[in-house]
Amino acid sequence: MEYSPPIRRADATLENVGEIEPKPTATFYRLDPNVRITWMLGRIISFFFIMFPVTFLLILAVGLSGWIRFGLFTACGLMVMIAGGQIFWPFVAYPHWGYALRDHDLLIRRGVIVKRIYAVPFSRIQHVDTHSGWMERSFGLANLVVHTAGAMLGSLTVPGLPKEDAEALRDYLSEVGHTHANI
């Protein structure tokens, strides 16, 4: 006797995809505006670590001659321009971050050039953490980290939430993840 696996078939008899009723779009919540300042301060601190080698190279370049000096000045100028652009990047990136809660999943969006929206089903949430560094704590912010089951995205972070909101969201996602896991 031969075994044939059961075949699941859709019962819908739609002529085209346009007949499917769309669900209302999710409301994305923005991050706290103070996160831009913490991002910028972190980049300024990194900028100073870049400026030390640049200053050293400029001191060396003064004693050199010709094309070598021109090359070093050009490289240092490019490094300063890139570092300066990085300081202002948080103001460009901030409006593109957000999160939304839907009936069965959490959406996280981010990205300026490459836009990404991650959908984390509640049934895939293993545990949820909040953490904050010294700079986030000084502004009353926390980061929410959602650890998921699966190898591709082990954890997703929603940065720059007010501490109370991050803790409330952590408790809610832990409870909902536990409920959806049928434990």
Secondary structure as UniProt FT lines:
FT   HELIX           17..19
FT   HELIX           34..63
FT   HELIX           66..93
FT   HELIX           94..96
FT   STRAND          98..101
FT   STRAND          105..110
FT   STRAND          116..121
FT   HELIX           122..124
FT   STRAND          125..131
FT   HELIX           134..138
FT   TURN            139..140
FT   STRAND          141..148
FT   STRAND          155..162
FT   HELIX           163..180
FT   TURN            181..182
//
